[in-house]
Amino acid sequence: MTEKLPKLIVILGPTASGKTDLALKLAKIFKGEIVSADSRQIYKEMNIGTAKPQKKELKGIPYHLIDIISPKADFNVALYKKLALKKIKEGNKKGKAAFLVGGTGLYISAVTDNLDFPKIVPDKKLRASMEKKSNGKLFNIYEKLDKEGAKFIDKNNKRRLIRAIEVCKLTGKPFWQERKKRKPDFDILKIGIMTDRKKLDKNVKKRTDKMIKMGLEKEVKKIFKKYGSLPVLQTIGYKEFEKEKDLKKTEEQINLHTLQFAKRQMTWFKKDKKIQWVKNQKKAEKLIENFLKK
């Protein structure tokens, strides 16, 4: 008789698709706890620009792995996986339905596919030389080393690009192939939020406008003044202020880059045939009800 695995509900989709709002409603209905799978909301002080849920929006729902590390801290997907598993298992022990929610495909895959990451000791000399290069140049280097991985990597994440290049050079193998899947820890239901380009475009513009009104420019200036030009501050919603002085043009750049990022996210998600795409909350509720009954 096979061992019954604990259940994990994943709510995913591109940025600005409404994941957080839907997940909070579902977590309330099914008495669950949420573990974030967002590689930017994990950082402290980066609140408005990452669309981090506010306390009043959480309505008492436990929401883990947001606002926990400094922007200057060294963080990676292996560390994320360790923290996420800890929080999910703690919720399971309390009898809570576990929800993994976000749009960072690699973070989600790390947990759901139980990825084992290469334990390569950092090469300080290599990293120092890579740090001097632009994200565009780093991506070009990585693309030559690992064509498959280059299709899905975040081109704006300097740390991830440098780590991917480092693994390729030190192992002589593509970074993508170095991630090994192990036996799953959970029985998993993956729910994706279906949204068309027109609706997403509208959502992105609405979200950016809200961020500007909430004081995004002030937040960005404060963080850059405090930390200088950190790799994590090349995040969409922050990097645009560094190069563009006109607020209207900055807003347009944020909208453009957000939509481009959403397209890359969907490229990642489309390769996963286990995702069940929904258009509304009612459909998601039904899927979860049936899943929890099994």
Secondary structure, 3 states (H helix, E strand, C coil): CCCCCCEEEEEECCCCCCHHHHHHHHHHHCCEEEEECCCCCCECCCCCCCCCCCHHHHCCCCEECCCCECCCCCCCHHHHHHHHHHHHHHHHHCCCEEEEEECCHHHHHHHHCCEECCCCCCCHHHHHHHHCCCHHHHHHHHHHHCHHHHCCCCCCCHHHHHHHHHHHHHHCCCHHHHCEECCCCCEEEEEEECCCHHHHHHHHHHHHHHHHHHCHHHHHHHHHHHHCCCHHHHCCCCHHHHHCCCHHHHHHHHHHHHHHHHHHHHHHHHCCCCEEEECCHHHHHHHHHHHHHC
